[in-house]
Amino acid sequence: MKTGGLADVAGALPLALAAEGIETTTLIPGYPAVLARLEAAEAVHTDANFFGGPALLLRGHAGGLDLAVLDAPHLFNRPGNPYAAPDGADWPDNAIRFAALSCMAAIIATDDRLGLRPEILHAHDWQAGLAMAYLDGAGRRPGTVLTVHNLALQGNFDAGLLPALGLPANAFRMEAAEFHGMVGYLKAGLALADAITTVSPTYASEIQTPEFGMGFDGLLRHRSAVLHGILNGIDDTIWNPATDNLIASKFDADHLAGRPINKLALQSHFGLERNADALLLGVISRLSWQKGLDMLLPALDTLLALGAQLVILGSGEPGLEHQFRAAAAAHPGRIGCFIGYDEALAHQTQAGIDAILIPSRFEPCGLTQLCALRYGALPIVARTGGLADTVIDANAAALAANTGTGLQFSSGQLIPALHRAASLWSDRQTWSHLQRNAMQTEISWRGPAAQYAALYKSLV
């Protein structure tokens, strides 16, 4: 079950932690897709009326992960997106659904009879943040960590729900789950967790400012001593152009000759002119204001005037979807567009584009640029959050030292960045050096896993 980067982290981090001697069990809702894949399932806890209906806690495994699955059909037996109904609106009972998940985490963390009691409870984003409130005041509890993947998504709900949530009596206070008169799920985690992490060092600094703090900057400055920025990684066995069976031609940093075959294949797939000399730019993203894709639309004329091509892979805000479809229809052979997400096409796009565009207004970490580095698609990124931490700008000093891996640009400077990219593209030897640098960047989970392991041990 995946809607974004949180799923990538939840799936990959436990595997990387194993190399650090950390055993992990992942608690996940019993969505239909999860229950269908769960192997060797056994019930370890039952409740006839858990947040409005019967529920089981199942232990099992899938995809190499040890899982604890909250099988509560009245909350999670729904098709499609885990947060929204088919019409796109949030499920009206999301507050109850993720309170139940958080409450079960607290039960696991304090009840020895379930056989799962951990030394560390690591919660992710607002959907699990209320677990800290359920643990508030508990005598025997594990060390707690909250990871913020996106501070803009906060999980604030009406205080009228308090009786249904069953929180400890003192949890609804300013120092805990109360946030401007509402029940703040993320707020509870930020206020009560023993340690807070974000998914990049720069984002950890940014969210302590009013510009990026989303109303929490004061709280985060107050808790800065326990706030850590740990950069995300990616699974470099899945994202590996040397072994990737989803792409037209395998390649690596020392054998780039196979890469142009992927470019021609991608141009054919999107109905673009098959032209090895055209700078092929790509977007693989949620189409949203946060991702800055609205700023790409007025830059399309410049992009086309530079002789470049563009492919779009993503979905999101209906207005942006419509405008990118219209741009592709208006410029056949130059702009291609696929609205939706296709994992195989994402691999093929990373392998075929010359550069990836990521003009985000804010970006806690970003994983797309890490995949692009691995595949030699030079990232052209806004200088914010994890983008700033992972891409070395190919300025004059970096070019002289042969250390650049892409291009960074300041807010509002996308068009000058496109001109810089076109200039670099005209020097194929320099571009190849940048590609090799990018592909040799360390983007795996090994380093981040070691940092998480050290943080856990400091809390035990």
N, C-alpha and C positions, 0 to 999 in steps of 0.2 A: 504494500500500500504506500504510494508515493505521490506527493504533490509538489515537492521542492527539495531544497538543500538539507532541511532537517532530516528527511528520510535517508539521504545519502550518508549523513553523519551517524545517525542511529544504526544504520546497517554496517558501516565500515569501522567505526571506532572500537566496538567490542572485539572485533577480530584483531585489530592492531594492539589492543590492550593485552591480549593473550601473550604476546611476545614479551610483555613487561611483567608477566606473572600475575596478572589481574584476571580473576574470574568474573564474568558479567552475565547477569540475567536481565533481559529486556522486557519490561511490562508494556504491552500494547493492547489497544481495544480489539475485541473480537469481531472485526469487520468480516464480511463473507469471504473476501479474498484471503484473509489471514487464516480463518478456520479451514478453508479448503486446502491450504498448504501445510497445516500443522501436523507434524509427525509424532508418533508415540505419545499422544495426549493422555494425561491423567488428571482427574479432578482432585485438587488439594484443599478446596474451600467451597462451601455452598452457602447461599443466603436466599431465603424464600422471598424477601422483599428488600432488595438493595436498590435504593433510589427509584422505587416505583415498580419493581418487577423482579422476577427470579434471576439469579446470577450464579455462575460458576467461575472459579478461578482455575484455569487449566495450566499444567506444565507440559512443555513439549519442546520441539526444536524444528527449525526450518532455515534453509539457506546458511547452514553453519552456525546459527545463533541458538543459544538457550533462551527460550521464551516463557514468559508468564502471560497468559492471555485472559483478559476479562471478558468472558462470554456472557453478555447481558443483551439478549436479542431486542428487548424493548428500547435499548439505547443505540445499538450499533449494527443491527441487522438491516442495513440499508444499502442500496446500490450506489455505485459511483463515488463522487467526491466525499471524503469523510466529514467535511465541514459544511457543505452546502447541498440543498435539494436540487433536483434536475432543472428547476427554473432559475438557478443561480443564486437564490436567496439563502442566507444562512439557515441551518436547521433551527427552529425556534427554541428547542430545548438544549442548545449547545452548552449553556451554563450548567445544566444538570448532568449532561453526558460527561463533561470533562471534570466536573466535581467528583463524579463517581470514580473516574480513573485515578484522580489524585487521592481520594479517600482510600482506594484499594492499595495504592502505593504506601500510604501511611500504615495500613493494616499489616501489609507484608513486612514493613520496616520495624514493627514493634511486637509482632506475634510469633514467638518461637515455634508454635505448633504447625505453622505452614511449611517449615523447613526451608525458607527462603531468606531469612533475616540477614540483611547485608550490613557490612561495616560502613558503606557509603551509599547514600541515595542521591543519584544524579538525575535531576529533572531538566526538561528542555521546554523553554518558551511558556506562554501563558497556559497552554493546555495542561501542563503538569505543575504550574507554579503554586496552585492552591494546596499541593501536598505539604508545603512548609507550614501552612496555617493549620492543617489537620494534626501536624506534629507539634504545634506550638504548646509548650508546657509539658510535653511528654517526658517522663523521668528517664526512660532508657530509649534513646533513639540514636540512629547512626549519624555520622557526619553528613552534611548536606551541601550539594553543589547545584546551582542553577546556571544553565547556559542560555544566554540570550542570542537567538539567531536573527531576530528582527524586533527592535524595540517599538516599532510602530504598531505591532499587533499585540494588544494588551489584555484582552479578555476582561473588559469592565462590564458588570451586570448590575441590575437593579437590586437595591438592598432589600426589597420585598421578598427576595428569594431566600433570605437568611434562614427561615425556619426549615425550608426544604433541604438546605445544604448540611445542616447538622454540624456546624463548626464548633470547636471549643468556645466556651462562653466569652472569653476575652479576646478572641481572634479578630473581631471586628472593631479595630482601633487604629488610630493613625499610624502607630508603629508596626502594624501588621497588615491586615487585608483591606482596611478602609482606604478608599481613594476618591476624594471629592464626593463623599456621600454614597458611593457605589462600592460593590464588592470587587476589588481589583485582584484578579488571579495572578497576573504578572507582578503586580505590586507586592503581593504576599511573598512571592519568591524573592524579589529584590530586597525586601525588608528583613526577611527571616533566615535566608540561607546562610550557612557558615562561610561559603565562598561563592562568588559570582564570576562567571567567565563569559567573555564574548568571543566571537569567532575570528577576530584579528586584533592585533595590538593597536592599530590606528583607530578602529571603531571603539575600542575601550576608552581611548582618549576623547574621541568626538562626542560620545554620549554623555560626557560630563559637562557639555556646553549647552546653552539654551537652543542653539541652532539644530542640534541633533538629538537632544535629550528627551524629546517628546513628553515633556512635563516631569520627567524623572531626574533631570540633571542635578537638582539639589540633593536628592536622596543618594544618587550615585557618587557625588562628590563626598557626601558624608560617609559613604561606605567604601571609599577609594582604596583603603588599606586591604580590602579583601576582594578587590576587582582585578581580574587578570585577563589579558588578551592572549588567547592561544589560537594560532592560525589553523584553519581547517586544512585537511589534505584531501586527496582523492585516492581511490583504489587503483594503483598503477599496474595491477595485473589485468584489470578490465579495460582501463584506458592505456593501451600500449599499441602503437601503430606497427610495431614489429611482429605482433602476434594476432592482430585484430582481424577476425574472419568476416567482419561486417563491411570492410572497406574493399575497394576494387584492387588495390595494390599495396602490399605491406612495405614499410620503409623504416629507417631509423636515422639518428643524427649523422651517422657515418655513411649512410647509403640513401641519399635524398633523391636519387634518380627515379625511384618509383612513385614519388609524390605527384608529379604532373599528371600521371594517369588518373589519379583520384580527382584532380581538378577537372579534367575533360569529362569524366563520368558524372561529376556533380553538375557541370554546365548542361550536359544532356538531360539529366533528371529534371532540372528546373526549366528546360526549354530555352536556355541561354545560348548565345553564339559561342561555339566551341573555339576559343581563342586563348592560347597559352600565354599570350603577351598582355592580356587585359588583367588589371589588378582586380581580383575577385574578393570582395568583402562579404562578411557574413554576420548575421545576428541569430543567436540561439537564446531565447529569453522569454520570460513572461512579458507580454506587451502591456506596460503600465507606466504611470507617471513616475513612480520610484525609479524605474529602470531608464528613464530619460528618453524613451523611444519617440515621444512627441517631438523632441528636439532634432531627431534625425530627419523627420519629414521635410522641414524647410531646407535641409542640407542636401536633399536628393539632386537638385539641379547642379550643385557644385560637384557632387560625386560623379554624375553623368558627364559633365563637362571635362572632368579629368580623365575620361575614358574608362572609368571603373565599372564593374558590375556588382550587383548586390543580390544576396539570397536571404530570405527571412524565414525562420522556423520558430514558431511560438504561437501563443494564444493569450488572451487577456481581455482588456477593455474593448468592448464592441466597437467604439469609435475608432480606435487605433487599428483593429483588425480590418475594418472597412477601408480605412485610408491606405493601408499597405496593400490590400487586394487591388484597390483602384490604381495605385502606383504601378503595380505589376502589369495590370491590364493596359495602362497607358504607355508602358515602355517594354513591350515584348522583346525578348532577346537580351535585355539589359538588366531587368529586375525580375526575380522569381520569388514566389511567396507560397508557403505552406502553413495554413492556420491549423494548429493542433500540436501534438507532440508525438514523435516517433523516435524511439531509442536508436534504432539502426540508422535512420537518417541523420540523427545527431552525430553519430560516429563518422558517417560519410561526409557530413558537412565540415566537421573539424579537420578531416583528412584532406579535403579538397579546396577549402578557402585559403587565400593567402594571408588574410588578417581578419580578426574578429572585432566588431564594434561593441563597446560596452560603455554607453554615455550616462551611467547611473547618477542620479542626484545624491543618493547615499547607498552604500553597499557594505553591509556588515562584514562579509567576506567575499562571496562570489566563488562559484566552483567552475563556471564556464571558462574563465580565463586560465584556470589551472589545466583543464583539459586541452585548451588551445595551445598552451605552452608545450605540453607533452606531444602534440601533433604538429608543431612547427607552424601554427597559424598565429602570426604575431598579434598580441592583444593591443588594441587601441582603446585606452581606458580613461575614464574620468579619475582625477587624482583625489580619491576618497576611500575611506575604509580599507578593506582587504585588497582592493585593486591597487592602492598605493603601496601596500606591503609586499605584493607578489610580482609586480612588473617593474623592471628597471628601464627607465626612459632612455631611449637612444639619442641622448643629446650629444653635443660635440665631445665632451669629456668621456662619456661612455663609449662612443664610437672609437675614440683614440685608444682607449684601454680594452676595447673589444669585450665589453661587459653588458651591453644593452640587450634587452629581451623583448622590447615592444615600445609603445609610445604612451605617455601620459599627457593629459591636457587639463587645464583648469576649467572651472565652470564657465559655460558660454563660449568655449574655444574649440568646438567640434570642427568647424570649417577649417580653421588653420591647421588642425591636426590631420585632416584629410589631405591638405596640400603637402604637409610634411611626409605623410605616408606615400603619396604619389612620387615625391622627390626621391625618397629612399628606394622605392620600387624601381625607379629608372636605373639604379646601380645594382644590378643583380648580384654581384659579388658581395657587396655589403649586406644585401638582404639575406643571402645564404648564411653569412656569418651570424646574423641576428637569429635566424632560424635555428642554427646549431646551438647557440647560446640558450635559446628558449627551451629546446628539447632536453638540454642537460640540467635544467633547473630542478632542484629537489622539491617535488610536490606530493610526496607520499605521506602516509599517516605515521611513519616511524618517529619523526621528531615530535609532532604534536602528542602522540600517544605517550611518549616518555614524559612530556610536561604534565599531562593529565595524571599519570601514575604518581609523579612526585607530589602533585597537589593532593591527591587522595591520601597518600601516606602521611602528609602533614596534618591531616584532619582526623586520623584514626587515633 
